[in-house]
Amino acid sequence: MKLDILLGLQWGDEGKGKVVDVLTPHYDVIARFQGGPNAGHSLEFNGIKHVLHIIPSGIFHPDKINIIGNGVVIDPVTFKKEIEALEKMGLHPTENLFISKKAHLILPTHKWIDAMLEAQKGEEKIGSTLKGIGPTYTDKIARNGFRVCNITAPDFLDKFAVIFKQHTDLLIKNAYQLQDDMTTVFTEWFDALQTILRFKLIDNEYEINDYLKAGKKVLAEGAQGTLLDIDFGSYPFVTSSTTVAAGACTGLGVAPNQTGRVIGIVKAYCTRVGSGPFPTELLDETGELLRTQGHEFGSTTGRARRCGWLDLVALKYAIMINGVTEMVLTKADVMDNFETIKICTEYQIGKETTDRFPAEIDTEITPVYKEFKGWKENLSLEKYYENLPQAFKEYVAFIEKETGVAIRMISTGPDRSQTIIRA
């Protein structure tokens, strides 16, 4: 068996959580490979919405194994709250959720450093979720991180004390005023570590490779999106991890030749949370209509998402970087009442036009659009592709022709039942 990879092809919020939930019955193992509690994967079934931040989106299927991989950073307090919410639903996550010993932990001081650094940027701020993600990955790369396996090590308190002093010295040096009661915050953090210790801690690289050798089907679940990748995204307005397909190899310990399908999730329009360039952003009533119709507010932050037309320049770039083999189109139903729909096919930069995603995307870019007639029908009521309106099929066909990648699944609403599978 090969490791299949599922990831976002835009700036995140493409609907990955729902798609993973729909695909989970076809897999034995679901494994998160990067990101942290800055992710917000939303799932809806039986009329109830669920939001996961760290835990893989296959957790609602008790017969499936879920793994938090070594590439993920874990906030113990957030993790504990997620577990408590699952247990209130009658689930038993300790039975089918495993945690990598090599995953790094977010300390409370990481959040304070995150807030300090963001405040120092002033008007140039990134739009961080202030969850401590960036500083945690910084410590990881600086070989100063705190991993899950450190919790049970004999020198646990000594190592923690060293990192804590380094962090507080940095905060004091920058005259950062701690707003939280440190005793309360750290009591909560240490208490939450006990929740982590209730779970099976694993060397996920061995476990996942053994599953593949045994013929088990494994799906790697990514967080955020390709255009937020630390290397290939709209730098510096990006996340702090490798969100592309290659990140599944390093985030789970699987060799490139052991990967199979790469399933890319793309929203029928574009959204972005926080700061950063957004060529097709609509700062008018159309953008506001996309936001209200699509309920475009961050699952983690609650912030209103910026909205705009689908960007094929960025999408084709993301497909190339990831080696996407098939796509899932989400939230097309949001545009059910639009008279006209547009897709960006090229960028005009100065006097030149290009279909390449530039390294300096903060330059002045004018999108070149192709217009489509709206379908003006309720997609959410249909169960079969052949029954969908012709105008919508033309929209899908154009995306497939331009990208060279087939759209195999279409989401027509938030519930897991509102999904059309194409042959």
Salt bridges, closest charged atoms under 4 A:
ASP4 OD2 - ARG261 NH1 3.90
ASP13 OD1 - ARG305 NH2 3.31
GLU14 OE1 - LYS16 NZ 2.75
ASP21 OD1 - HIS61 NE2 2.99
ASP21 OD2 - ARG416 NE 2.74
ASP75 OD2 - LYS111 NZ 2.81
GLU87 OE2 - ARG198 NH2 2.56
ASP139 OD2 - HIS110 NE2 2.81
ASP139 OD2 - HIS167 NE2 2.76
ASP169 OD2 - LYS165 NZ 2.85
ASP191 OD2 - LYS80 NZ 2.47
ASP203 OD2 - LYS101 NZ 3.80
ASP203 OD1 - LYS102 NZ 3.26
GLU205 OE2 - LYS102 NZ 2.77
GLU221 OE2 - HIS41 ND1 2.59
GLU281 OE1 - ARG306 NH2 2.93
GLU288 OE1 - ARG291 NH1 2.39
GLU296 OE2 - LYS267 NZ 3.15
GLU296 OE1 - ARG305 NH1 2.63
GLU296 OE2 - LYS331 NZ 2.94
GLU326 OE2 - ARG261 NH2 2.62
GLU339 OE2 - LYS376 NZ 3.31
GLU371 OE2 - LYS342 NZ 3.88
GLU400 OE2 - ARG422 NH1 2.87
GLU402 OE1 - LYS316 NZ 3.93
